[in-house]
Amino acid sequence: MPPKLMKRANIQKRTHWRVAAVQMKFAASIEGNLALIEEGVKEARRRYADVVLFPECATTGYAIDFAQLKAADFRAALAEVSEIAARYEVNVLVGSALRRREKLQNCLLAYDRTGREMGCYAKCQLTPEDRKYFTPGNAVGLFELDGILCSAIICHERRYPELVRLGVMAGAQVVFHPNAGMDELVVSKLKRGGRDGIAVRAFENGVFYVFANSVGPQGGGKWSAGDSKIVGPSGKVLKLANNRDAAVIVAELDLSLATRKYAVESLADPAFLRGYWKKMVGEVKRRAGL
């Protein structure tokens, strides 16, 4: 077997995967955020993480005027993230605005251990604040890292369970969810301590769920609840950050537990839906190039 194929075959036999979620206090500049991203990657790698997730719009922060930034600003920031992934030989997922086909979108970029882009998911369900700047995406997040099929949603999309379900039906065992909370303080407090519905998404799909949030005051009287977390297929919270501090949380996932049981069973019954599910899942994979 050629060396490259042998390496890929070994990756596909992986049964455990160490994941990290980085909870950020955004800096005031792209340069500052890139420094925080490298710090987060370095700490996650020190703790033997295979993959590191950062929040929504981690390269810039969320509470900014995106119209004042140029396409080249986003591209340059992402080029640096790609270099960081390669430098530390780790998979990196980072939230960033990105101009694609002349449209500015709110994206999650996935880079492998060589810095190669493996996926780019654009947020489909936008908030009113998003709509000031961004065009919605038109695909379900689906990409492969270390031979493991993954899916993604962004922030507000936790309210749209079909975006998770379809990715899992298509084969994803791990869902990544970057977030940048922008709530009134009273609302932010209600989300603390894991009271945000995320454990339900993991349980109802039988997958692991990785959530990376910003934390603390976001300007203009808005707050982010923090509470970055890693959740198992049973709905058990494996790791949970607090609601005050920047943090890096790490957990080892036993992928044999990510059976996707309920999503797989939904493909079969009720019988009248089988053909519709098959068609939708096929389109999800086609758009992902898989």
C-alpha positions in Angstrom: 0.0 0.0 0.0 1.4 3.5 -0.9 2.6 5.5 2.2 -0.2 8.1 1.8 -2.9 5.5 1.7 -1.4 3.6 4.6 -1.4 6.7 6.7 -5.1 7.4 5.8 -6.0 3.8 6.6 -4.5 4.2 10.0 -6.4 7.4 10.6 -9.7 5.7 9.7 -9.1 3.1 12.4 -9.0 5.8 15.1 -11.3 5.0 18.0 -10.5 7.9 20.3 -10.1 11.6 19.6 -9.1 14.4 22.0 -11.1 17.5 21.4 -10.6 21.0 22.8 -12.9 24.0 23.0 -11.4 27.4 23.5 -13.5 30.0 25.4 -12.3 33.5 24.4 -12.4 37.0 25.6 -12.1 38.7 22.2 -9.3 41.2 21.7 -9.8 44.7 20.1 -8.0 43.8 16.9 -7.5 41.0 14.4 -3.8 40.8 15.5 -4.8 40.4 19.1 -7.3 37.7 18.3 -4.8 35.8 16.2 -2.4 35.9 19.2 -5.1 34.5 21.4 -5.9 31.8 18.8 -2.2 30.7 18.8 -2.1 30.7 22.6 -5.3 28.5 22.6 -3.8 26.1 20.1 -0.5 25.9 22.0 -2.3 25.1 25.3 -4.6 22.6 23.7 -1.7 20.8 22.0 0.2 20.8 25.3 -2.7 18.7 26.5 -2.6 16.4 23.5 -5.7 17.6 21.7 -6.2 16.4 18.2 -8.7 19.1 17.2 -9.3 22.6 18.6 -12.6 24.6 18.2 -12.8 28.4 18.6 -15.9 30.7 18.9 -17.9 32.3 16.1 -16.0 35.2 14.5 -12.9 34.4 16.6 -10.6 36.2 14.1 -12.3 39.6 14.6 -14.7 39.3 17.5 -18.4 39.6 16.8 -19.4 43.0 18.1 -17.8 45.0 15.3 -18.8 46.8 12.1 -17.9 44.1 9.5 -18.6 46.6 6.7 -15.4 48.5 7.7 -13.2 45.4 7.0 -11.9 44.3 3.6 -12.1 40.8 2.1 -8.3 40.7 2.2 -8.4 41.3 6.0 -10.4 38.1 6.5 -8.2 36.1 4.1 -5.0 37.2 5.7 -6.3 36.3 9.2 -7.4 32.8 7.9 -4.0 32.3 6.2 -2.4 32.8 9.6 -4.8 30.3 11.3 -3.9 27.8 8.6 -0.2 28.3 9.4 -0.9 27.9 13.1 -2.6 24.5 12.4 0.3 23.4 10.4 2.9 24.7 12.9 1.3 22.8 15.8 0.2 19.8 13.6 -3.4 19.9 14.9 -6.8 20.3 13.4 -8.2 23.8 14.0 -11.8 25.0 13.5 -12.2 28.8 13.7 -15.2 31.1 13.2 -14.6 34.0 10.8 -16.4 36.3 8.4 -15.4 35.5 4.8 -16.3 36.8 1.4 -17.3 33.9 -0.8 -18.6 34.4 -4.4 -18.9 38.2 -3.7 -21.0 37.6 -0.6 -20.0 38.2 3.0 -20.8 35.2 5.1 -20.5 34.1 8.8 -18.4 30.9 8.5 -16.6 28.1 10.3 -13.4 27.1 8.6 -11.9 23.6 9.3 -8.1 23.1 8.8 -6.3 19.8 9.1 -2.9 19.1 10.6 -1.1 20.4 7.5 -3.1 23.6 7.4 -5.2 22.5 4.5 -8.8 23.7 4.4 -11.1 20.7 4.8 -14.4 22.5 5.1 -16.1 25.8 5.2 -19.6 26.1 6.6 -21.6 29.3 6.2 -24.3 30.1 8.8 -27.7 29.5 7.3 -30.1 30.9 10.0 -29.1 34.5 10.7 -30.0 36.8 13.6 -31.1 40.4 12.8 -27.6 41.5 13.7 -26.1 39.0 11.3 -28.4 40.2 8.5 -26.9 43.7 8.7 -23.7 42.2 7.1 -24.0 38.6 6.1 -25.7 36.5 3.4 -27.1 33.1 4.7 -25.4 29.9 3.6 -27.1 27.2 1.7 -25.6 23.9 2.9 -25.4 21.7 5.9 -22.0 21.5 7.6 -20.2 18.3 6.8 -16.5 17.7 6.6 -13.8 15.1 7.5 -10.9 15.5 9.9 -8.5 12.6 10.8 -10.9 10.3 8.9 -13.8 11.3 11.2 -16.9 12.8 9.7 -18.0 15.9 11.5 -20.8 18.5 11.2 -21.2 22.0 12.4 -23.7 24.8 13.3 -23.1 28.3 14.3 -24.4 30.2 17.4 -28.2 31.0 16.9 -28.6 27.8 14.9 -29.0 25.7 18.0 -32.6 26.5 17.6 -32.8 24.6 14.3 -32.4 20.9 15.2 -32.7 19.8 11.5 -29.3 21.3 10.8 -27.7 18.9 13.3 -30.0 15.9 12.4 -29.2 16.0 8.7 -25.4 16.2 9.3 -25.6 13.2 11.6 -27.9 11.3 9.2 -25.1 11.9 6.6 -22.6 10.2 8.9 -21.2 12.8 11.3 -20.2 11.5 14.8 -19.1 14.9 16.2 -20.9 18.2 16.0 -18.9 21.4 16.4 -20.7 24.6 17.5 -18.9 27.9 17.6 -20.8 30.7 19.4 -20.5 34.4 20.3 -23.1 35.3 22.9 -24.7 38.7 22.5 -27.5 38.8 25.1 -28.8 41.1 27.8 -27.3 40.2 31.1 -30.5 38.7 32.4 -30.8 36.4 29.4 -27.1 35.5 29.6 -27.5 34.4 33.2 -30.4 32.1 32.2 -28.0 30.2 29.9 -25.4 29.6 32.5 -24.6 26.2 34.1 -25.4 24.4 30.9 -29.0 25.5 30.6 -28.9 26.1 26.9 -30.3 22.9 25.3 -27.0 21.7 23.9 -27.0 18.4 25.8 -30.3 17.6 24.2 -28.8 17.9 20.7 -26.1 15.4 21.6 -28.5 12.9 23.2 -31.2 13.0 20.5 -28.6 12.3 17.8 -26.3 9.9 19.7 -23.2 12.0 19.0 -20.5 14.1 20.7 -21.0 17.8 20.8 -18.3 20.5 21.2 -19.3 24.0 22.0 -16.9 27.0 22.1 -18.2 30.4 23.2 -17.0 33.9 24.0 -17.4 35.0 27.6 -18.1 38.2 29.5 -19.2 41.7 28.5 -19.3 42.2 24.7 -20.0 46.0 24.6 -23.3 47.9 24.3 -24.7 46.3 27.4 -24.4 42.8 25.8 -23.0 39.7 27.5 -21.8 36.2 26.6 -22.5 33.4 29.0 -19.4 31.4 28.4 -20.2 27.8 29.5 -18.2 26.3 26.7 -18.7 22.6 26.9 -18.0 19.1 25.6 -21.0 16.7 25.7 -21.2 13.0 25.2 -23.9 11.0 23.3 -25.7 10.2 26.5 -26.2 13.9 27.1 -23.6 13.9 29.9 -21.5 17.1 30.1 -17.9 15.8 30.0 -16.2 19.2 30.4 -17.7 22.7 31.2 -16.0 26.1 31.4 -17.2 28.8 33.7 -19.1 32.0 32.8 -16.2 34.4 33.8 -12.9 33.4 32.3 -11.1 32.6 29.1 -10.4 28.8 29.2 -9.3 25.8 27.3 -11.3 22.6 28.0 -10.2 19.2 26.7 -11.9 15.8 26.7 -11.1 12.4 25.1 -13.9 11.0 23.0 -14.6 7.3 22.6 -15.9 7.3 19.1 -17.5 3.9 19.5 -20.1 5.6 21.7 -21.1 8.0 18.9 -23.5 5.5 17.3 -25.8 8.1 15.8 -28.5 5.6 16.9 -31.6 7.8 16.8 -30.7 9.6 13.6 -30.1 6.3 11.9 -33.4 4.8 13.1 -35.2 7.9 11.8 -34.0 7.1 8.3 -36.1 3.9 8.4 -39.3 4.9 10.1 -41.9 6.2 9.6 -41.6 4.4 6.2 -43.3 7.1 4.2 -40.4 9.5 5.0 -37.6 7.1 3.9 -37.4 8.4 0.3 -37.4 12.0 1.4 -34.6 11.5 4.0 -32.6 9.6 1.4 -32.9 12.4 -1.1 -32.1 15.1 1.5 -29.1 13.3 2.9 -27.8 12.7 -0.6 -28.0 16.4 -1.3 -26.2 17.2 2.0 -23.3 14.9 0.9 -23.3 16.3 -2.6 -23.0 19.9 -1.5 -20.2 18.8 0.9 -18.3 17.1 -1.9 -18.5 13.8 -0.2 
